[in-house]
Amino acid sequence: VGCGSDASSERMLYLRATVAYDGTDYHGFQVQADQRTVQGTLEDALAAVTQQRVRVIGAGRTDSGVHALGQVVSFRAHWRHSVHDLHRALNAVLPGDTVVWSLSEAGEGFHPRFSARSRCYRYTIWNHCVRNPLLRRTSHWVFEPLLVGAMEDAAGLLVGEHDFATFGSPPQGENTVRRVFRATWTRQGNELRLDIEANAFLYRMVRSIVGTLVQVGKGELSVAAFGELLAAADRSLAGPTAPANGLSLEAVHY
Amino acid sequence: VGCGSDASSERMLYLRATVAYDGTDYHGFQVQADQRTVQGTLEDALAAVTQQRVRVIGAGRTDSGVHALGQVVSFRAHWRHSVHDLHRALNAVLPGDTVVWSLSEAGEGFHPRFSARSRCYRYTIWNHCVRNPLLRRTSHWVFEPLLVGAMEDAAGLLVGEHDFATFGSPPQGENTVRRVFRATWTRQGNELRLDIEANAFLYRMVRSIVGTLVQVGKGELSVAAFGELLAAADRSLAGPTAPANGLSLEAVHY
């Protein structure tokens, strides 16, 4: 087939990749015309390396500005070398803000979104009177002192199966019930991090939860009132949506 | 004097500021024609806020791409409001990659460079087979496994008063003897950090030391050979200079 390629030894591979990216300069994960997206960048890298138009499917469609350390994608491609070689070749052509963390063959039944049992997100707040220029791309600055104990108590109310309609809308009009496995705040110096894991998330759910938990932290909303907002299952009751830059998709579990 | 300013209550203040910046988009600290520099950016902010041309003096002239959490600068300015107001006004006009961490009045004898007793630098290495897009601005990627124990032993040889001519040149042909108070590596996950404190540093000294310590970590240079390089006081013997992006001026002590 030209260029010295040995068509006879090519195989159609079904692959699964864990992908990390700095979302700052992306217009989100999903391909959009005339916008730089993670999906488009991965598909361009695959085209450059494999000489094929390859469609990439992701576990979660992260918004514009949202980062990932553990996004999971799948794709099919003809490739006659090793998976390790493909991994190296992809990272050699991907831009500095994006990398394939790991690459392996996937079972035929695998689907990055539908096979996922849970997603883990982390939201990072820089909580200090002065902003931090070295964390500006990866954290949300809150200068007011925060009542972390109250934020922890309120986050605890999220755990379990609930109708989360207050904190987000479903992608396609489905139901708004989700199961949160954990939602915990940790403080390290002036950084506050929410780690939240759920079977799935509604659109902008983590950012809406964080914006409302920050209201609790500022003393503008009691823990009990936060519980009532959750129970009301009314989108109009949520606090502000926290900015995208603090959010990262940390892992997807299968 | 126009604009409602009350000249009678203006005072000439002598101020000391701790400054943090992401050095990625700077051509170093020191003013250069037609280049974006930290000093120039601070002076522009002071001009915008105080309506005066103010000269800023820094403790250390960090190179292009080098970061700071604890750079110290001083300047004199006429100001009729509080120091707190000046602090807030400066941070309001400074760009996102630069901030005044703290601001206070300085004693008349204070000089950011000459009064300094010691400087603390941190060098961060991302040590993993795959690069990390979220740390690409603030760490140097080394994909080979590193012998951290050997790097620690070699770093220990730096402590004390030595002629560091192997690892840098003096700013103005002075002597090359410096006193290193500590030089320790710590590992946190895949991040390796060298914290090094000295009374003063030669030009590019930390990056030259790190480049040579990485050779020790790769097993290309023994700890004993590292000690011989140091003792030789010969600039031509140093390993490669590690990239600027891993380096940060953490603090200056007075």
Interface residues (C-beta under 8 A of the other chain):
Chain A: A20 Y21 D22 H67 L69 N91 G96 D97 T98 V99 V100 W101 S102 V130 R131 N132 P133 L134 R136 R137 T138 S248
Chain B: A20 Y21 D22 H67 L69 N91 G96 D97 T98 V99 V100 W101 S102 V130 R131 N132 P133 L134 R136 R137 T138 S248
